[in-house]
Amino acid sequence: MRNNAIAVGSTSALCTAIYRSLDNYTVHNLIIATDSLTAAFAYLIVGGWTGVIAGTVFSLVFGRRLIDPAFSGIVINNPEMHKQAFISGGISAGSTLFIMLGNQIGDPSAVVALANLTVVYTILNDILTKQATLKQLLIPSLLIVTGGMLAAFNGSLAVTVLGFFYVVVLSNGLDAYSNIVELKGVRASDSVSLFIWRFFWLAFTGTILALVVSLSRGYLDLLFQTVRGAIIHLPWVITTMFFVFLGMGLKLYMKKTQAVSIVLLLTSTQLFFAYPITIFGSWIQPKMFGDVPSIPMIWLIRITGSILIVLGIMQLGKRKILVQEN
């Protein structure tokens, strides 16, 4: 399976849709505070350090079998990999914070759709660095970007614009650069080691950021209180981190052989998994993901967007660029 880019991308997309949905549930029901930014910071701290510890265990037990056959143990002496892990982890702390804020105002399917638009920032890089051509990527990217915007519509222009700002402008902008840095890191080492060290620097940077900003805003006590309250939800957070390990690990593995934009386009299929998760979750527990649209026209627009994404993926296949580079 790991030699099949579409299979790896689809598996990564499924795991990503699951952990984004679990994140969404967490910020709506478990790790909450009177101040939304403080709640996001608390989850960044708890999730970050839980991810470091649990992710290391998952990597040692499952890394070679499930993610990267080249993984033989945590890499220590590799300056290039550590450099890229440090940069990527630091940037990802900011990206994760903003997508958590987006989670607070949108359901999983909307947030996943907006998160897919990271390709807007990376498409130019891949063309300029000649990892892919404009002819190969233009039509598929236009289809997927347009589809992503329609698929994120929730009936409220204000909420849609705010979600767009948090997720596309801020989170995706940071994530795009992080994706490029990750490609350099994973090709200098292996995807599992990069995952571990990247997560360490994400947690470290996120904690410092949370403490400094909360202190400056006078919310440090609320931050500590929210973090303490989140401890009882550690089993849930650990479960979430297992899917982060699979989704992110496989995504990093694909970057060993594929251009960044190709990886992002392949994993954009996470939207198809986020839809049924959102609908089913809201059916079994109302408000599980906050306010989920119930108007048929809104879902028709979203489905139209998802169809455009499918067409974009099909265009990639026709151009025969879903193959491994030598």
C-alpha positions in Angstrom: 0.0 0.0 0.0 2.8 2.4 0.8 3.9 2.4 -2.8 0.4 3.6 -3.9 0.2 7.3 -3.4 -3.6 7.3 -3.7 -4.0 4.6 -1.0 -1.6 6.3 1.4 -3.2 9.7 0.8 -6.7 8.3 1.4 -5.7 6.6 4.6 -4.0 9.7 5.8 -7.1 11.7 4.9 -9.4 9.4 6.9 -7.2 9.6 10.0 -7.0 13.4 9.6 -10.8 13.7 9.3 -11.1 11.6 12.5 -8.7 13.6 14.6 -10.0 16.9 13.3 -13.5 15.8 14.4 -12.2 14.7 17.8 -10.5 18.1 18.1 -13.7 19.8 17.2 -15.7 17.8 19.8 -13.0 18.6 22.4 -13.1 22.4 22.0 -17.0 22.4 22.0 -17.5 20.1 25.0 -14.4 19.2 27.0 -11.6 21.8 27.1 -13.6 25.1 27.4 -13.2 28.4 29.1 -15.0 31.8 29.4 -12.3 33.1 27.1 -12.0 31.3 23.7 -8.3 32.1 23.2 -7.5 30.8 26.6 -9.4 27.5 25.9 -7.4 27.2 22.6 -4.1 27.8 24.5 -5.0 25.2 27.1 -5.7 22.5 24.5 -2.5 23.5 22.7 -0.5 22.8 25.9 -2.4 19.6 26.9 -2.6 18.3 23.4 0.9 19.2 22.6 2.7 17.5 25.5 0.3 14.5 25.3 1.2 14.2 21.7 4.9 14.3 22.4 4.7 11.4 25.0 2.0 9.3 23.3 3.3 10.0 19.9 6.8 8.7 20.9 5.2 5.5 22.3 3.1 5.1 19.1 6.2 5.7 17.0 8.3 3.1 18.7 5.6 0.5 18.6 4.0 1.1 15.3 6.3 3.5 13.4 8.1 1.0 11.2 5.1 -1.2 10.5 2.4 1.5 9.9 4.3 4.6 8.7 7.8 4.3 7.4 9.9 1.1 6.8 13.0 3.2 7.0 12.4 4.0 10.7 14.7 2.0 12.9 14.7 4.2 16.0 14.5 7.9 17.0 17.2 9.8 15.1 19.4 11.9 17.4 22.4 12.9 15.3 21.0 14.6 12.2 21.4 18.4 12.2 19.5 19.0 9.0 16.4 17.0 10.3 16.5 18.8 13.7 16.7 22.2 12.0 13.7 21.5 9.9 11.8 19.9 12.8 12.5 23.0 14.9 11.2 25.4 12.3 8.2 23.3 11.3 7.2 22.6 14.9 7.4 26.3 15.9 5.3 27.4 12.9 2.8 24.6 13.5 2.2 25.8 17.0 0.7 29.0 15.5 -1.1 27.1 12.8 -2.6 24.7 15.3 -3.8 27.5 17.6 -5.7 29.3 14.7 -7.3 26.1 13.5 -8.5 25.5 17.1 -10.1 28.9 17.1 -11.7 28.0 13.8 -13.0 24.7 15.4 -14.7 26.8 18.0 -17.0 28.5 15.5 -17.4 25.8 12.8 -18.3 22.1 12.5 -15.7 19.5 11.4 -16.8 19.4 7.7 -16.5 23.2 7.4 -13.1 23.4 9.1 -11.7 20.4 7.1 -12.9 22.0 3.8 -11.1 25.3 4.7 -8.0 23.5 5.8 -7.8 21.9 2.4 -7.1 25.4 0.9 -3.5 25.3 2.1 -2.7 24.3 -1.5 -3.2 27.9 -2.5 0.0 28.8 -0.7 2.1 25.8 -1.9 1.1 25.6 -5.5 3.4 28.5 -6.5 6.3 27.1 -4.6 6.1 23.7 -6.4 5.9 25.4 -9.7 8.8 27.8 -9.0 11.0 24.9 -7.7 10.0 22.8 -10.7 8.5 19.9 -8.6 5.4 20.2 -10.7 4.3 22.3 -13.7 1.5 24.9 -14.0 -0.1 22.8 -16.7 -0.3 19.8 -14.3 -1.7 21.7 -11.3 -3.8 24.6 -12.5 -7.1 23.0 -13.4 -7.1 20.5 -10.5 -6.2 23.2 -8.0 -8.9 25.6 -9.2 -11.5 22.8 -8.9 -10.4 21.9 -5.4 -10.1 25.4 -4.1 -13.5 26.4 -5.5 -14.9 23.1 -4.1 -13.4 23.7 -0.7 -14.9 27.2 -0.4 -18.4 25.9 -1.3 -18.0 22.9 0.9 -17.3 25.1 3.9 -20.4 27.3 3.5 -22.6 27.2 6.7 -25.3 29.7 5.9 -23.8 32.6 7.9 -21.6 35.0 6.0 -20.1 36.4 9.2 -19.2 33.0 10.6 -17.9 31.9 7.2 -15.7 35.0 6.9 -14.4 34.6 10.4 -13.7 30.9 9.9 -12.0 31.8 6.6 -9.8 34.3 8.4 -8.7 31.9 11.2 -8.3 28.8 9.1 -7.3 29.9 5.5 -5.5 33.2 6.1 -3.8 32.5 9.4 -3.6 28.7 9.9 -3.2 27.7 6.3 -0.7 30.5 5.6 1.6 29.1 8.4 0.8 25.5 7.5 1.9 26.1 3.9 5.4 27.1 5.0 5.5 24.3 7.5 4.7 21.8 4.8 7.6 23.0 2.6 10.0 22.8 5.6 8.7 19.3 6.4 9.6 18.1 3.0 13.2 19.0 3.5 13.2 17.4 7.0 11.7 14.1 5.9 14.1 13.7 3.0 17.0 14.2 5.3 15.9 11.5 7.7 12.7 9.4 8.1 9.1 10.5 8.5 8.6 9.0 12.0 11.6 10.7 13.6 10.6 14.0 12.0 7.1 13.5 13.4 8.4 13.1 17.0 10.8 16.0 17.0 8.4 18.3 15.2 5.8 17.5 17.8 8.2 18.3 20.6 9.0 21.8 19.2 5.2 22.4 18.6 4.5 21.6 22.2 7.4 23.7 23.5 6.7 26.7 21.3 2.9 26.5 22.0 3.5 26.4 25.7 5.8 29.5 25.7 3.3 31.3 23.4 0.4 30.4 25.7 2.1 31.6 28.8 3.4 34.9 27.4 0.2 35.9 25.7 -2.0 34.8 28.7 0.3 36.7 31.1 0.1 39.8 29.0 -3.7 39.6 28.8 -4.2 38.9 32.5 -5.6 35.4 31.9 -2.7 33.3 33.3 -4.8 32.0 36.2 -7.6 31.1 33.9 -5.1 29.3 31.7 -3.8 27.2 34.6 -7.4 26.5 35.7 -8.4 25.3 32.3 -5.3 23.1 31.9 -6.0 21.5 35.3 -9.6 20.8 34.2 -8.4 19.2 31.0 -6.3 16.6 32.8 -9.4 14.3 33.3 -9.8 14.1 29.6 -6.4 12.7 28.9 -7.7 9.3 27.7 -9.7 11.2 25.0 -6.7 13.3 24.1 -4.5 10.2 23.8 -7.0 8.6 21.5 -7.0 11.8 19.4 -3.2 11.7 19.2 -3.2 8.1 17.9 -5.1 9.4 14.8 -2.8 12.4 14.6 0.2 10.0 14.6 -1.3 8.0 11.7 -2.7 11.0 9.7 0.4 13.2 10.1 2.9 10.3 9.9 1.6 9.0 6.5 1.4 12.6 5.2 5.1 13.1 6.1 5.9 9.7 4.5 4.4 10.8 1.2 6.6 13.9 1.2 9.6 11.7 0.7 8.6 11.1 -2.9 5.8 13.6 -3.8 5.7 17.3 -4.3 4.0 19.2 -1.4 1.0 20.3 -3.5 0.4 16.7 -4.7 0.4 15.5 -1.1 -2.1 18.2 -0.1 -4.4 17.5 -3.0 -4.4 13.8 -2.3 -5.2 14.3 1.4 -8.0 16.7 0.6 -10.2 13.7 0.4 -10.5 14.0 4.1 -13.6 16.1 3.4 -15.5 13.1 2.2 -14.9 11.4 5.6 -15.7 14.6 7.6 -19.2 14.9 6.1 -20.6 11.6 7.5 -18.7 12.0 10.8 -20.3 15.5 11.2 -23.8 14.3 10.3 -23.7 11.1 12.3 -22.2 12.8 15.3 -24.8 15.6 15.3 -27.5 12.9 15.0 -26.4 10.9 18.0 -25.7 13.9 20.1 -27.0 17.4 19.2 -24.5 20.2 19.6 -21.7 17.6 19.6 -19.9 19.9 17.1 -21.6 23.1 17.9 -24.2 24.5 15.5 -24.3 22.3 12.4 -26.5 23.5 9.5 -29.7 21.6 9.0 -31.0 23.5 5.9 -31.0 21.2 2.9 -29.8 24.0 0.5 -26.7 24.5 2.6 -25.8 20.8 2.3 -26.5 20.9 -1.4 -24.0 23.7 -1.8 -21.5 21.7 0.3 -22.1 18.5 -1.7 -21.5 20.5 -4.9 -18.2 21.7 -3.5 -17.2 18.1 -2.6 -18.0 17.0 -6.2 -15.7 19.7 -7.5 -13.0 18.3 -5.2 -13.5 14.8 -6.7 -13.2 16.2 -10.2 -9.9 17.9 -9.2 -8.5 14.6 -7.9 -9.6 12.9 -11.1 -7.8 15.5 -13.1 -4.6 14.8 -11.2 -5.0 11.1 -12.0 -5.4 11.9 -15.7 -2.2 13.8 -15.7 -0.4 10.7 -14.3 1.4 12.7 -11.6 0.4 10.4 -8.8 3.5 8.4 -9.1 6.7 8.2 -7.0 9.7 10.3 -7.9 13.0 8.5 -8.3 
